Amino acid sequence: MFEGLTSSLTEAIGSFARGSLTERNVQDGLAKVRQALLEADVNYDVAKEFCDRVTQESVGEKVLKSTKPGEMIIGIVYRELIRLLGGGEEPRTIELRRGEMTVLMMCGLQGSGKTTTCGKLAKMLKERGHKPMLVAADLQRPAAIEQLKVIGNQIGVPVYSEEPGQSSPVKVCQSGRKKASIEGCDVLILDTAGRLHVDDALMKELEQIDNMLNPHMALLVCDAMTGQDAVNSAKVFNEALELDGVILTKLDGDTRGGAALSVKQVTGVPILFMGMGEQLDALQQFHPERMAQRILGQGDILTLAEQMHARLDQEEMGRQQERMLKGKFSLDDFMKAMDQIRKLGSMKSILKMIPGMGGMADALDQMQGADPEKDMNRIRAMIQSMTLDERQNPERIDRSRRIRIANGSGADPTDVQGLLKQFKDMSGIMQKMAGMGTMDRMRAVKDLAALDGMSPSGRISTDKQRSKRGPVDQSKLREKKKKERQQAKNARKKNKKK
């Protein structure tokens, strides 16, 4: 997310830190910032106004004569990004009514991820103690009703539906509200129909539902990967329905970020949530301050901490912490911890949210053959090839055992040896982390990633060298190592004879 924009902005802003600062080079630097925004598909008027405001703040005497003008300009850009994303206003989220049913009307174009987002939102509300019901009011798209039923079954939320040819969207929504009231539901989520483009038929249908059910909030689901098309459709929907919020989807994909930076400024409608994947728990509340940090490559430690608390097994983490404090952290525990980390998403996405680690995540893309998820599977295979005693007491693993473990996992003995060394170093750091709070643990992650011979992905030393050279034929590599060991053995015999 925003990789291209982050890289371009970092390069442009970095020019301010080189040499003395003048009004001329401020203008030159901000021309690069404007270009970076336009390349990210930010609305032209929004990009121009953003740079004008930053210029106005930056050319003041206080900034030009500052001992650290570059840092001051970064601070100005950060504040303006927050303003652009809707910061400084009253925090917005779903407004739930106590003692009455809250009706949420979800709308959007086909392909924006509207139906899936309905399920994500219902799951989030259910986990917060509410009792939602989904209403399948999309009678236009084939299989839309069945898709919503499948999602509802997965998350344990009831779905109200009727046969497409026997009813109308307005009647389905009205009957759904009666059914939800009977079953004691406190949130009703209406999955309305979409179209491939904005047209009169779509708007007329949505206006009918809006007038008859008078929903408490109308939320638009936009596909962030469509860039300015998403912003333009949001503007049209808002003019017809008076939207209360926008949910941007597919922000985890190869999106340039223009929609996120433009939609609030163009429509005046705040972004409430963002979809970060296809999983039904991949919906995050939108925080302008945190998003501005991500765009500037400063990570998002608060969101990562929230995800750790929500997704990780707290009881299992407590048992692991207790074992670490007692000095009993084993390879079995390490494997379980690794499985826990994978619940947070890909290693690259995790690194992106840790301050100062974004560069390591980018390095993974540039390393030929680097695959963090594959590396974790290889490490898991090596641990599973060990006996229970070896996992609990890795110091007992000698040369013959390393060869057996390597053969059982399809690895090389030197890979096993590297894993054992890294585990020894890692367990020491993890024992120190046991008594830390969440924020201190995140800082200690840097120490783990900086271990000698280990890449951010957990790739052990031999693979780190391989990734620089590209893919290697494993059979040839083993044959070469076998030949080298034989030569060393012959040399030792020759020395003994002498």
Disulfide bonds with the S-S distance in Angstrom:
none
